[in-house]
Amino acid sequence: MGQGAVGPAGVLGLAGVLGLAGAQPAGPPPLLLDPGRTVPPGGEAQSHGRDVDCWEVRKHNSSEWCRFIRSNPDCRLDGGFLNYLEGVFCTFPPRLLPLAVTLYALWLLYLFIILGVTAEKFFCPNLSAISTNLRLSHNVAGVTFLAFGNGAPDVFSAVVAFSNPRTAGLAIGAVFGAGVFVTTVVAGGIALVKPFTAASRPFLRDVIFYMLAVFLTFLVLYFGRITLGEALGYLGLYIFYVLTVVLCTWIHRWQRGDGPGAAGAWEPEAPRDAEEPESSGTNSGDYGEEYQPLLPSREPSLRILTTALSPLDCRKWRRKPWYWRLFKVLKVPVELVLLLTVPVVDPDKDDLNWKRPLNCLHVVTSPLLCILTLKSGTYGLYQIQGVFPVWGLVTLVGSALAIIIFVTTSNEEPPKYHCVFAFLGFLASAMWINAAATELVNILQTLGIIFQLSNTVLGLTLLAWGNSIGDTFSDLTMARQGYPRMAFSACFGGIIFNIVVGVGLGCLLQMTSSQLVVKLEPDSLLVWVLAGALGLSLVFSFVWVPAQCFQLGKAYGICLILYYLAFLCVALLTEFKVIRLSAV
C-alpha cells in the first residue's frame, strides 16, 4: 500500500496522508482509466475475459450470484467499510432484491446528508479560521479556501472515483454532470426567481476560464491519455485563475480609488447558510437580553461539555416548521458524532468557540478518527511488533496531551495555540468527507452493477445531483434574499475549482515514478455527449449574456432549464443505446 513519488518528492504522499487513493502497483505503463464503462477493457478484464465482468452477474442464475461475486476479482470494491456487492447478492435472497435496493437508496441519501453537514458546519468553518489566521484577503480566500469548502464533496468524490479504473466514469460523469446542472438549472433558476443585471467582468472571466478547463478536458479525452505535465497543468490553470482574480480585484479597486481593504461591489462573498447557526450554551445573544445573565458566572466543565455536545436547541426547535424538525432529526446522529470528533474554531465568536473539556476530548478522538478512517482502518489496526495496536498508541499519546491541555488552560479564555485546533478540525473533517465519499462511490458502483448502468450515467445523474443539492438551495436562497449577482457568480466561479482540481488531482494521485501516464479510453458515446453538452451550455451563456447587455430575465432561465432537460433526454437515450454511433 505504499505510495510512489511523482515529480517532486512527496506529491503522492498526500494520498497516503489523507487516505484518498492508493498508488497502483508498478507495471507496464500507462495506467488505464475507463470513463465510459463499468469495467475497464484492460487490467483484470483482459486477463480473465469478458465472461467474468462483474456487470454480467445478473445474466447468471440467481443461485449463482453469490459465488460469482465472491470468486470474481472484478467485483472487488476497493476501500470502504461495507461490502455492498456481497450484501445485495449474498446476504439478501434474490426475491428480496427490491428491498436491498431500497435500503441502499436510503443509505445513499443519508451519505449525501453526511457530506453536506460535514462540509457546511465543520469543514468550511475551519477553513475560514485557517484563512483568518493566515491573514488572507477576502478575494483570495474566496477562490481558494471557500471554493475548497464548497466543492469538497465533489472533489473528494472525484478523487476517490479516479482511484479505481473501474469507477473513473463516476468522476467524469459527476464533474461534467454537476457542471451542466449548475450552469443551466441553478443559473436559470436564479434568473427565474429574480431577474437581474450580471456583473460583466467577473462573468466573462469565469466563463472563459471554465471553457478553457472544459476544452483541456476534451483534448485529454480525445487523445486518450493524461501525462504528468498535463495533470500539473490542471493545477497550474487554477493557480493562474486565482492570480487573475487577485489582479482583477486590485485593478478594480485602484480604478475606483478604494483602499486595499475595500471590497468591490462585484466580488462574490461567502454565501450565508440557509439555516441559522446553532446557539451553543452561554452564547444566547440571538435570543435577546432577557437570556443574558445579570452577573458573569463560571460554568462547570461537565455542563460546558454536555451543552457543547447538544446538536438541538429547544428554543429554536419550537420556532421551526415540521419539515425542518424532521430533517433535523435525521441530522442529529451525524452532528453528534461530528461534534465528538471534529473541533471547530470560529473567529467570529469572542471565545473562538473554545470549549475546554470538549477540545481536550478532541485531542484524543480526532487523531483516532483519522487513523481509523485511513484506508478503512487498515493502518489503525496494524500492530506494532505484532503486540500493540496503532490505535492504542494514538489513544495513549492523545490522552496524555489532553490532560496537559486541561491542566494548563481555563474554561473562560482560549489558549494562544487554539488556532492549531482549526488545522486538526480541517484534517478530521476531511477524513470524514473522504470516508463518506468512498462509501458513496462504492454504493453507486453497486447500483450500476445491479441495474446494468454505466458509471458515467450514474455520475452525471445521482452523484452530480446529490453533490449539487447544497449549491442549488444556497444559490436560490441568496437570489430570493436579493443577492442574485452573488449567486450567479457562484454558479460559474465555484465550479471551476471542482473540474480543474478534481480531474487534475485525481489523475495525479494515480501516477507513480514508473507510470507517469494515465490512459483514458472513453469508448462510450455518453462521455462525448456529456463533454459537448457542458461546452455548449457555456458557449450559450457566453453569447447570450453579453448580447442582452448582461440583463438576465425569465427567457434566459427558461432556455437554460429546457436545455438541461434536452441534454438529460439525449444522455439517457444514449445510455440505453437508442442513440448510437453508426458502424464504420
C-alpha positions in Angstrom: 0.0 0.0 0.0 2.9 2.3 -0.3 2.6 5.4 -2.4 5.1 6.3 -5.1 6.5 9.8 -5.7 5.5 11.9 -8.6 7.9 14.6 -9.8 8.9 16.4 -6.6 9.1 14.1 -3.7 6.0 13.9 -1.6 3.4 14.8 -4.1 1.8 11.4 -3.9 2.5 11.4 -0.2 -0.7 13.4 0.1 -2.6 10.4 -0.9 -1.1 8.5 2.0 -1.8 11.2 4.5 -5.4 11.8 3.5 -6.1 8.2 2.5 -7.6 9.3 -0.7 -6.2 6.7 -3.1 -3.5 4.1 -3.1 -0.9 4.1 -5.8 -1.3 1.3 -8.3 1.3 -1.4 -8.3 4.2 -0.9 -10.6 3.6 -2.3 -14.0 3.7 -1.6 -17.7 2.6 2.0 -18.3 0.2 3.6 -19.0 -2.4 3.1 -16.3 -5.8 2.6 -17.8 -8.8 4.6 -16.6 -12.0 3.9 -18.5 -14.6 6.6 -18.0 -17.1 5.0 -20.4 -17.8 1.7 -18.8 -18.4 -0.1 -15.5 -15.5 -2.4 -16.1 -12.3 -1.4 -17.9 -11.3 -3.2 -21.1 -7.8 -3.6 -19.7 -6.3 -4.9 -16.5 -8.2 -7.8 -14.9 -10.8 -7.9 -17.6 -8.2 -8.6 -20.2 -6.7 -11.5 -18.4 -10.0 -13.1 -17.5 -12.2 -12.2 -20.4 -15.5 -10.6 -20.8 -17.3 -13.5 -19.3 -16.1 -12.5 -15.8 -17.1 -8.8 -15.9 -18.9 -8.0 -12.8 -21.5 -6.2 -14.8 -22.8 -9.6 -16.1 -23.7 -11.1 -12.7 -27.5 -10.5 -13.4 -27.2 -12.7 -16.6 -26.4 -15.7 -14.4 -29.0 -17.8 -12.5 -29.8 -16.2 -9.1 -28.5 -19.2 -7.3 -25.0 -18.5 -8.7 -24.9 -14.7 -7.8 -23.1 -15.0 -4.5 -20.4 -17.4 -5.9 -19.9 -15.2 -8.9 -19.4 -12.1 -6.7 -17.0 -13.8 -4.3 -14.9 -15.5 -7.0 -14.7 -12.7 -9.5 -11.8 -10.2 -8.9 -13.6 -7.6 -11.0 -16.3 -7.5 -8.2 -13.9 -6.4 -5.5 -14.8 -2.9 -4.1 -11.6 -1.1 -3.2 -11.7 0.7 0.2 -14.8 1.4 2.2 -16.1 -0.3 5.4 -19.0 -2.2 3.8 -19.1 -4.7 1.0 -22.2 -3.7 -0.8 -22.0 -6.2 -3.6 -21.8 -9.2 -1.2 -24.6 -7.6 0.9 -27.1 -7.4 -2.0 -26.1 -10.7 -3.8 -25.2 -12.9 -0.8 -26.9 -11.6 2.4 -30.3 -10.8 0.8 -32.1 -13.6 -1.0 -32.9 -12.9 -4.7 -36.6 -12.4 -4.0 -35.7 -9.5 -1.6 -33.5 -7.7 -4.2 -36.0 -4.7 -4.3 -35.8 -4.4 -0.5 -32.0 -4.3 -0.7 -32.1 -1.7 -3.4 -34.5 0.4 -1.4 -32.2 0.2 1.7 -29.2 1.1 -0.4 -31.0 4.1 -1.9 -31.9 5.4 1.6 -28.3 4.9 2.7 -27.2 6.8 -0.4 -29.4 9.7 0.5 -28.0 9.7 4.1 -24.5 9.7 2.8 -25.3 12.9 1.0 -26.6 14.3 4.3 -23.3 13.3 6.0 -21.3 15.0 3.2 -23.4 18.2 3.4 -23.4 18.5 7.2 -19.6 17.8 7.4 -18.7 20.3 4.8 -21.1 23.1 5.9 -20.7 23.0 9.7 -17.2 21.6 10.2 -15.0 21.7 7.1 -15.9 25.3 5.9 -15.7 27.0 9.3 -12.3 25.5 10.0 -11.1 26.6 6.5 -12.4 30.1 7.3 -10.5 30.1 10.6 -7.3 29.0 8.8 -7.6 31.7 6.2 -8.2 34.3 9.0 -5.1 33.1 10.9 -3.1 33.2 7.7 -4.4 36.8 7.1 -5.6 36.1 3.6 -7.7 38.8 1.8 -11.4 38.0 1.1 -11.0 37.5 -2.6 -8.0 35.1 -2.2 -9.8 33.2 0.5 -13.0 33.1 -1.7 -11.3 31.4 -4.7 -9.1 29.1 -2.6 -10.4 28.1 0.9 -14.1 28.9 0.2 -14.0 27.1 -3.1 -12.4 24.1 -1.5 -15.0 24.1 1.3 -18.0 24.4 -1.1 -16.6 21.9 -3.6 -15.2 19.4 -1.0 -17.9 16.7 -1.7 -17.4 17.0 -5.5 -13.6 17.0 -5.3 -13.3 14.1 -2.8 -15.8 12.1 -4.7 -13.9 12.6 -8.0 -10.5 11.8 -6.4 -11.9 8.6 -4.8 -13.6 7.6 -8.1 -10.3 8.1 -10.0 -8.5 5.9 -7.5 -10.1 2.8 -9.2 -10.1 2.4 -13.0 -13.5 0.7 -12.8 -15.1 3.9 -11.2 -13.3 6.5 -13.3 -16.5 7.1 -15.2 -18.2 8.3 -12.0 -15.6 11.1 -11.7 -16.0 12.2 -15.3 -19.8 12.0 -15.1 -20.0 13.7 -11.7 -17.7 16.6 -12.6 -19.2 17.3 -16.0 -22.7 16.4 -14.9 -22.6 18.8 -12.0 -21.1 21.5 -14.3 -24.0 21.1 -16.7 -26.6 21.1 -13.9 -25.2 24.2 -12.0 -24.6 26.3 -15.1 -28.1 25.5 -16.5 -30.7 24.6 -13.9 -29.2 26.6 -11.0 -28.2 29.6 -13.1 -31.6 29.5 -14.9 -33.4 29.2 -11.6 -31.7 32.3 -10.3 -32.8 34.3 -13.4 -36.4 33.0 -13.0 -36.5 33.8 -9.2 -35.2 37.3 -9.6 -34.2 38.9 -12.9 -31.0 41.0 -12.5 -28.1 42.5 -14.2 -25.0 40.3 -14.2 -21.6 41.6 -13.3 -19.8 41.8 -16.6 -16.1 41.4 -15.9 -16.3 38.6 -13.3 -18.8 36.7 -15.5 -16.7 36.9 -18.6 -13.5 36.0 -16.7 -15.1 32.9 -15.0 -16.8 31.6 -18.2 -13.6 32.0 -20.2 -11.6 30.0 -17.6 -14.3 27.4 -17.4 -14.4 26.9 -21.1 -10.6 26.6 -21.1 -10.8 23.9 -18.5 -13.5 22.1 -20.4 -11.6 22.3 -23.7 -8.5 21.0 -21.9 -10.5 18.0 -20.6 -12.0 17.5 -24.1 -8.5 17.2 -25.5 -7.4 14.8 -22.8 -10.4 12.6 -23.6 -9.7 12.9 -27.4 -6.1 11.8 -27.2 -7.0 9.2 -24.6 -4.3 10.0 -22.0 -3.1 12.5 -19.5 0.5 12.9 -18.7 2.2 14.3 -15.6 2.7 17.6 -17.3 -1.0 17.9 -18.2 -2.1 16.9 -14.7 0.1 19.5 -13.2 -1.2 21.9 -15.9 -4.7 21.5 -14.5 -3.5 22.6 -11.1 -1.4 25.4 -12.7 -4.5 26.6 -14.5 -6.3 27.0 -11.2 -3.3 28.9 -9.7 -3.4 31.2 -12.8 -7.1 31.7 -12.2 -6.5 32.7 -8.6 -3.8 35.1 -9.6 -6.2 36.6 -12.2 -8.9 37.1 -9.7 -6.5 38.8 -7.3 -5.1 41.1 -10.2 -8.6 42.0 -11.4 -9.7 42.8 -7.9 -6.7 45.0 -7.3 -7.2 46.8 -10.7 -10.9 47.3 -10.0 -10.2 48.9 -6.6 -7.4 51.0 -8.0 -9.7 52.4 -10.7 -12.4 53.2 -8.1 -9.8 54.8 -5.8 -10.6 52.5 -2.9 -8.1 51.3 -0.4 -6.9 47.7 -0.4 -9.4 46.8 2.4 -12.5 47.8 0.5 -14.4 45.0 -1.2 -15.5 45.5 -4.8 -19.2 45.6 -5.4 -19.0 42.7 -7.9 -16.9 40.4 -5.7 -18.7 37.2 -4.7 -19.0 36.9 -1.0 -19.2 33.9 1.2 -22.8 32.7 1.0 -24.7 32.7 4.2 -26.1 29.4 5.4 -29.8 29.0 4.8 -30.0 27.6 8.3 -29.3 29.8 11.2 -26.2 29.0 13.2 -26.9 26.9 16.2 -26.7 28.5 19.6 -24.3 27.0 22.0 -24.7 27.1 25.7 -23.8 30.5 27.0 -23.9 32.2 23.6 -27.5 33.3 23.8 -27.3 36.7 22.3 -29.5 35.7 19.4 -32.5 35.5 21.8 -32.3 39.0 23.3 -31.1 40.4 26.5 -33.7 38.5 28.5 -31.5 35.4 28.3 -28.3 37.2 29.2 -27.1 36.5 32.8 -27.1 39.5 35.1 -23.7 38.6 36.5 -20.9 36.7 34.9 -20.8 33.1 36.1 -18.4 30.3 35.7 -19.9 27.1 34.3 -18.6 23.8 35.5 -16.7 21.7 32.9 -19.3 19.0 32.8 -22.1 21.4 31.9 -19.9 23.0 29.2 -19.3 19.6 27.7 -22.9 18.5 27.7 -24.1 21.8 26.3 -21.4 21.8 23.5 -22.4 18.2 22.5 -26.1 19.0 22.2 -27.0 19.4 18.5 -30.5 20.6 19.4 -31.7 23.9 20.8 -35.1 23.8 22.5 -36.0 27.4 21.9 -35.1 27.2 18.2 -36.9 23.8 17.9 -40.2 25.4 18.9 -39.9 28.2 16.3 -39.3 25.9 13.3 -41.8 24.2 11.0 -42.4 20.4 10.9 -40.2 19.7 7.8 -37.2 21.5 9.4 -37.7 19.4 12.6 -37.9 16.2 10.5 -34.7 17.0 8.6 -33.0 18.0 11.9 -33.9 14.6 13.5 -32.2 12.9 10.5 -29.1 15.1 11.0 -28.8 14.7 14.8 -26.8 11.4 14.8 -24.4 12.8 12.3 -23.9 16.1 14.1 -23.4 14.3 17.4 -20.6 12.1 16.1 -19.0 15.0 14.3 -19.2 17.2 17.5 -17.4 14.4 19.3 -14.6 14.0 16.8 -14.1 17.4 14.9 -13.1 20.6 16.7 -14.4 23.9 15.2 -12.7 27.2 15.6 -15.0 30.2 15.0 -13.1 33.5 14.5 -16.5 35.4 14.7 -17.0 34.5 18.4 -15.3 36.2 21.3 -14.1 32.9 22.7 -13.3 31.5 19.2 -15.7 28.6 20.1 -13.2 27.4 22.8 -14.9 24.6 24.8 -12.1 23.4 27.1 -13.4 19.9 28.1 -14.7 19.2 24.5 -11.5 20.4 22.9 -9.4 18.2 25.2 -11.6 15.3 24.2 -10.9 16.2 20.6 -7.2 15.7 21.1 -8.0 12.0 21.6 -10.9 11.5 19.3 -9.7 13.4 16.2 -6.4 11.5 15.7 -8.2 8.3 16.5 -10.7 9.1 13.8 -8.0 9.9 11.3 -6.2 6.6 11.7 -9.4 4.5 11.8 -10.7 6.0 8.6 -7.3 5.9 6.8 -7.6 3.1 4.3 -10.7 1.9 6.1 -8.8 1.3 9.3 -6.0 -0.8 7.8 -3.3 1.4 9.3 -5.1 1.9 12.6 -5.5 -1.8 13.3 -1.9 -2.5 12.5 0.0 -3.9 15.4 3.5 -2.6 16.4 5.9 -5.6 16.6 2.8 -7.7 16.5 1.8 -6.8 20.0 0.5 -3.3 20.5 -2.1 -1.8 18.0 -1.5 1.6 16.5 -4.9 2.9 17.6 -3.9 2.1 21.2 -0.7 4.1 20.9 -2.6 7.1 19.4 -5.1 6.9 22.3 -2.4 6.9 24.9 -0.5 9.8 23.4 -3.7 11.8 22.8 -4.8 11.2 26.4 -1.6 12.5 27.8 -1.8 15.7 25.6 -5.4 16.1 26.6 -4.5 16.0 30.3 -1.7 18.5 29.8 -4.0 20.9 27.9 -6.8 20.6 30.5 -4.5 21.3 33.4 -2.7 24.3 31.8 -5.8 26.1 30.4 -9.1 27.6 31.7 -12.7 27.4 30.6 -13.0 31.2 30.1 -10.1 32.0 27.8 -8.7 30.1 24.8 -5.0 29.4 24.7 -2.7 31.1 22.3 -2.3 27.9 20.3 -6.1 27.5 19.8 -5.6 28.0 16.1 -4.0 24.6 16.0 -7.4 23.1 16.6 -8.6 24.6 13.3 -5.9 22.5 11.4 -6.9 19.5 13.5 -10.6 20.1 12.6 -9.7 20.6 9.0 -7.9 17.2 8.8 -10.6 15.4 10.8 -13.5 16.7 8.7 -11.5 16.0 5.5 -11.2 12.3 6.7 -14.9 12.2 7.4 -15.7 13.6 3.9 -13.3 11.2 2.3 -14.8 8.2 4.1 -18.3 9.2 3.1 -17.2 9.8 -0.5 -15.6 6.3 -0.6 -18.9 4.7 0.6 -20.8 6.9 -1.9 -18.7 5.7 -4.8 -18.9 2.1 -3.8 -22.7 2.1 -3.4 -23.1 3.9 -6.8 -20.9 1.3 -8.4 -23.0 -1.4 -6.8 -26.3 0.2 -8.1 -24.7 0.4 -11.5 -24.0 -3.4 -11.5 -27.5 -4.2 -10.2 -29.2 -2.1 -12.9 -26.5 -2.6 -15.5 -25.9 1.1 -15.9 -22.6 2.7 -16.8 -20.7 4.7 -14.1 -20.8 7.7 -16.4 -24.6 7.9 -16.3 -24.7 7.4 -12.5 -22.1 10.1 -12.1 -24.0 12.7 -14.3 -27.3 11.9 -12.5 -27.3 10.7 -8.9 -23.8 11.8 -7.9 -24.0 15.1 -9.7 -27.5 15.9 -8.3 -26.5 14.8 -4.8 -23.4 16.9 -4.7 -25.2 19.9 -6.3 -28.1 20.0 -3.8 -26.3 22.3 -1.4 -25.3 24.7 -4.2 -28.8 24.7 -5.6 -30.5 25.6 -2.3 -27.9 28.1 -1.2 -27.8 30.0 -4.5 -31.6 30.1 -4.9 -31.9 31.3 -1.3 -29.4 34.1 -1.9 -31.3 35.1 -5.1 -34.6 35.2 -3.2 -33.0 37.3 -0.5 -31.9 39.9 -3.0 -28.4 38.8 -4.0 -28.8 37.3 -7.5 -25.5 38.6 -8.7 -23.6 36.9 -5.9 -25.5 33.6 -6.5 -24.9 33.8 -10.3 -21.2 34.4 -9.8 -21.0 31.3 -7.5 -22.5 29.2 -10.3 -19.6 29.8 -12.7 -16.8 30.7 -10.3 -17.1 27.9 -7.8 -17.5 25.0 -10.3 -14.1 25.8 -11.9 -12.4 24.5 -8.8 -14.3 21.2 -9.0 -13.3 20.3 -12.6 -9.7 21.6 -12.5 -8.7 20.2 -9.1 -11.0 17.1 -9.3 -9.6 15.9 -12.7 -6.0 17.2 -12.1 -5.5 15.9 -8.6 -7.5 12.7 -9.3 -5.2 11.7 -12.2 -2.1 12.9 -10.4 -2.6 10.7 -7.5 -2.7 7.6 -9.8 0.7 8.2 -11.2 3.9 6.6 -9.8 7.5 7.1 -10.6 7.4 4.3 -13.1 4.0 5.2 -14.5 3.7 8.8 -15.5 0.8 8.5 -17.9 -2.8 7.8 -17.1 -4.7 6.5 -20.1 -8.4 7.4 -20.6 -10.4 5.4 -23.0 -13.9 6.9 -23.4 -15.4 4.1 -25.5 -18.9 5.3 -24.7 -20.6 7.9 -26.7 -22.1 9.2 -23.5 -18.8 10.7 -22.4 -18.7 12.8 -25.6 -22.4 13.8 -25.2 -21.5 15.0 -21.6 -18.4 17.0 -22.6 -20.2 18.5 -25.6 -23.3 19.5 -23.5 -21.2 21.3 -20.9 -19.2 23.1 -23.6 -22.3 24.2 -25.5 -24.0 25.4 -22.3 -21.0 27.7 -21.6 -20.9 28.9 -25.1 -24.7 29.7 -25.0 -24.2 31.8 -21.8 -21.1 33.4 -23.2 -23.0 34.6 -26.2 -26.5 35.3 -24.7 -25.5 37.3 -21.6 -23.4 39.9 -23.4 -25.9 40.1 -26.2 -28.6 41.0 -23.7 -26.3 43.7 -22.2 -26.0 41.4 -19.1 -29.7 41.8 -18.4 -30.9 38.4 -17.4 -34.6 37.6 -17.1 -37.1 34.8 -17.4 -36.4 34.0 -21.0 -32.7 33.2 -20.2 -33.8 31.0 -17.3 -36.4 29.1 -19.3 -33.9 28.4 -22.1 -31.3 27.0 -19.7 -33.7 24.7 -18.0 -35.1 23.4 -21.3 -31.5 22.9 -22.5 -30.8 20.7 -19.4 -33.9 18.7 -19.9 -33.0 18.1 -23.6 -29.5 17.1 -22.6 -30.8 14.7 -20.0 -33.0 13.0 -22.5 -30.2 12.7 -25.0 -27.9 11.3 -22.3 -30.4 8.6 -21.2 -31.2 7.7 -24.8 -27.5 7.3 -25.5 -27.1 5.2 -22.3 -29.8 2.8 -23.4 -28.4 2.5 -26.9 -31.4 4.3 -28.6 -28.8 6.8 -29.9 -25.7 5.2 -31.1 -22.8 5.8 -33.5 -23.3 4.2 -36.9 -20.9 1.3 -37.7 -17.9 2.4 -39.6 
